[in-house]
């Protein structure tokens, strides 16, 4: 079955709005500003979390969050996902009763990426985890980086947002954005689950930092390679090495750095053929990562 790629829609009027102000010269200026709204996620009758999000793909976000937090297993039968736009509530329903009531007290996630997460359950999910040794060709990194940098996105319209793309070879299958990088990853996880997408031969490309939670979520999703334009955290690297995840950061222009899982890399790119990155495409703060 062929599934059409899912890409950002920067023209969606629900996701941003113009705001008037003045510039450094005191002259009137209008800019596009990203919207931010709460989404309360329920698992059956249990309220789980309120996440701040841009508001697109709430069903994917709700399901992906529950999967990535270990509250839902791949084997759990999801019978439906209900979203009430007026109440800003998404309810994921399952055929059986889960035990999250005993494991979780209500958490609130903020757009500043200070995410309240259940690390115990997430870390426990890494025990005995074995990621597939699917080789990845470095030539695909440069092609994907070019595509993502040139795909119309909310970031290009508004800034103040993170993006994450699920890729296979040189093809982008799903590209999600949100105010928190973890939200974007959760949307990818929910989309994969609902469309029965295998993770074994996929690459996850993110614009955010390679933190411990990004590494954990990617690993739990079964994706063997994680790439970012940004830098690493030490714990993120430690966990990646523990589970054998290929971890690549500072992917800009011709350059990248791999700190884990080098055994999957196939160096097939002639670097003399890779153009330097256009400075206009560099994200704010990238030079400091």
HELIX and SHEET records of a PDB file:
HELIX    1   1 UNK A   58  UNK A   68  1                                  11    
HELIX    2   2 UNK A  100  UNK A  103  1                                   4    
HELIX    3   3 UNK A  119  UNK A  124  1                                   6    
HELIX    4   4 UNK A  138  UNK A  150  1                                  13    
HELIX    5   5 UNK A  154  UNK A  158  1                                   5    
HELIX    6   6 UNK A  181  UNK A  194  1                                  14    
HELIX    7   7 UNK A  212  UNK A  220  1                                   9    
HELIX    8   8 UNK A  234  UNK A  243  1                                  10    
HELIX    9   9 UNK A  262  UNK A  264  5                                   3    
HELIX   10  10 UNK A  271  UNK A  273  5                                   3    
HELIX   11  11 UNK A  279  UNK A  281  5                                   3    
HELIX   12  12 UNK A  286  UNK A  288  5                                   3    
SHEET    1   A 2 UNK A  16  UNK A  22  0                                        
SHEET    2   A 2 UNK A  28  UNK A  34 -1                                        
SHEET    1   B 5 UNK A  78  UNK A  84  0                                        
SHEET    2   B 5 UNK A  89  UNK A  94 -1                                        
SHEET    3   B 5 UNK A  37  UNK A  43  1                                        
SHEET    4   B 5 UNK A  46  UNK A  53 -1                                        
SHEET    5   B 5 UNK A 107  UNK A 108  1                                        
SHEET    1   C 2 UNK A 136  UNK A 137  0                                        
SHEET    2   C 2 UNK A 265  UNK A 266  1                                        
SHEET    1   D 6 UNK A 171  UNK A 178  0                                        
SHEET    2   D 6 UNK A 162  UNK A 168 -1                                        
SHEET    3   D 6 UNK A 203  UNK A 206 -1                                        
SHEET    4   D 6 UNK A 225  UNK A 228  1                                        
SHEET    5   D 6 UNK A 246  UNK A 252  1                                        
SHEET    6   D 6 UNK A 255  UNK A 260 -1                                        
END                                                                             
